[in-house]
Amino acid sequence: MPDNVVIYHNPRCSKSRQTLELLRKRGIEPKVVEYLKDPPSASRIKELIGLLGIAPAELVRTKEVPFEKHRLGKESSADAVATAIAADPILLERPVVVVGQRAVIGRPPENVLALLR
């Protein structure tokens, strides 16, 4: 079992709660980062984009109120996305689970199973 698991978690989000429960049912107690209380830095967000191997815009929740303010779109750079999420962490797509140098977005929660192999 991996011992270096981190979950960027929002306890009000059902998918985030389900992902955390899935990890715990497998005997994994991750480091829980409640990113709304303890927002990641812009540099950490850029690292997450790299670990996820996704387009930066895929890490952004487009239906949140601050989305319009930051004028983000599909072609937004990692710098623009990281700056926006650091300023308004509600924009972070959640949950993000990191195991070592790999990460996935837990939507659906079963996505994290690939990290546990």
C-alpha positions as CSV (number, residue, x, y, z in Angstrom):
1,M,0.0,0.0,0.0
2,P,1.3,3.4,-0.8
3,D,2.1,5.6,2.2
4,N,2.6,8.9,0.5
5,V,-1.0,9.6,-0.5
6,V,-2.4,13.2,-0.5
7,I,-6.0,14.2,-1.2
8,Y,-7.0,17.7,-2.0
9,H,-10.4,17.5,-0.4
10,N,-13.6,19.5,0.0
11,P,-15.7,17.9,2.8
12,R,-18.9,19.5,1.3
13,C,-18.3,17.7,-2.1
14,S,-19.9,14.2,-2.4
15,K,-17.3,13.0,-4.9
16,S,-14.5,14.1,-2.6
17,R,-16.1,12.4,0.4
18,Q,-16.6,9.2,-1.7
19,T,-13.0,9.3,-2.8
20,L,-11.7,9.7,0.7
21,E,-13.9,6.8,1.9
22,L,-12.7,4.6,-1.0
23,L,-9.1,5.2,0.1
24,R,-9.8,4.5,3.7
25,K,-11.7,1.3,2.9
26,R,-8.5,0.1,1.3
27,G,-6.5,0.8,4.4
28,I,-5.0,4.0,3.2
29,E,-5.1,7.1,5.5
30,P,-4.1,9.9,3.2
31,K,-2.8,13.3,4.1
32,V,-6.0,15.4,3.8
33,V,-5.5,18.9,2.5
34,E,-8.7,20.9,2.8
35,Y,-7.8,23.2,0.0
36,L,-10.5,25.8,0.8
37,K,-8.9,26.3,4.3
38,D,-5.3,25.8,3.2
39,P,-5.1,26.7,-0.5
40,P,-2.2,25.4,-2.5
41,S,0.3,27.9,-4.0
42,A,0.3,28.7,-7.6
43,S,3.6,26.7,-8.0
44,R,2.0,23.7,-6.3
45,I,-1.0,23.9,-8.7
46,K,1.3,24.0,-11.7
47,E,3.0,20.8,-10.2
48,L,-0.4,19.2,-9.9
49,I,-1.2,20.0,-13.6
50,G,2.1,18.3,-14.5
51,L,1.4,15.2,-12.3
52,L,-2.1,14.9,-13.7
53,G,-0.8,15.2,-17.3
54,I,-3.9,17.2,-18.3
55,A,-4.6,20.5,-20.1
56,P,-4.5,23.2,-17.4
57,A,-8.2,24.1,-18.0
58,E,-9.2,20.6,-17.0
59,L,-8.3,21.4,-13.4
60,V,-10.8,24.3,-13.3
61,R,-14.4,24.2,-12.2
62,T,-16.2,26.3,-14.8
63,K,-19.5,26.7,-13.0
64,E,-18.1,28.4,-10.0
65,V,-18.7,32.2,-9.7
66,P,-15.0,33.3,-9.8
67,F,-14.5,31.5,-13.2
68,E,-15.8,34.5,-15.1
69,K,-13.7,36.9,-13.1
70,H,-10.5,35.2,-14.2
71,R,-11.5,34.9,-17.9
72,L,-10.2,31.4,-18.2
73,G,-10.9,29.2,-21.2
74,K,-9.8,25.9,-22.8
75,E,-6.6,27.5,-24.0
76,S,-5.6,29.1,-20.7
77,S,-2.0,28.6,-19.7
78,A,-0.8,26.7,-16.6
79,D,0.3,30.1,-15.2
80,A,-3.2,31.6,-15.7
81,V,-5.0,28.6,-14.2
82,A,-2.6,28.3,-11.3
83,T,-2.9,32.0,-10.4
84,A,-6.7,31.8,-10.6
85,I,-7.0,28.7,-8.4
86,A,-4.5,30.1,-5.9
87,A,-6.6,33.3,-5.6
88,D,-9.9,31.4,-5.6
89,P,-9.4,27.8,-4.6
90,I,-13.1,27.0,-5.1
91,L,-12.1,26.8,-8.8
92,L,-10.0,23.6,-8.2
93,E,-11.6,20.5,-9.7
94,R,-11.9,18.0,-6.9
95,P,-10.8,15.8,-5.4
96,V,-7.2,15.5,-6.6
97,V,-5.3,12.5,-5.3
98,V,-1.5,12.4,-5.4
99,V,0.6,9.2,-4.9
100,G,4.3,10.0,-5.3
101,Q,4.8,11.5,-8.8
102,R,1.4,10.5,-10.1
103,A,-2.1,12.1,-9.7
104,V,-5.7,11.8,-10.8
105,I,-8.9,13.7,-10.3
106,G,-11.4,11.5,-8.4
107,R,-14.3,12.0,-10.8
108,P,-15.5,9.3,-10.6
109,P,-13.9,8.2,-7.3
110,E,-12.8,4.9,-8.9
111,N,-10.2,6.8,-10.9
112,V,-7.9,6.7,-7.9
113,L,-7.7,2.9,-8.1
114,A,-5.2,3.2,-10.9
115,L,-2.8,5.0,-8.6
116,L,-2.9,2.2,-6.0
117,R,-1.6,-0.5,-8.3
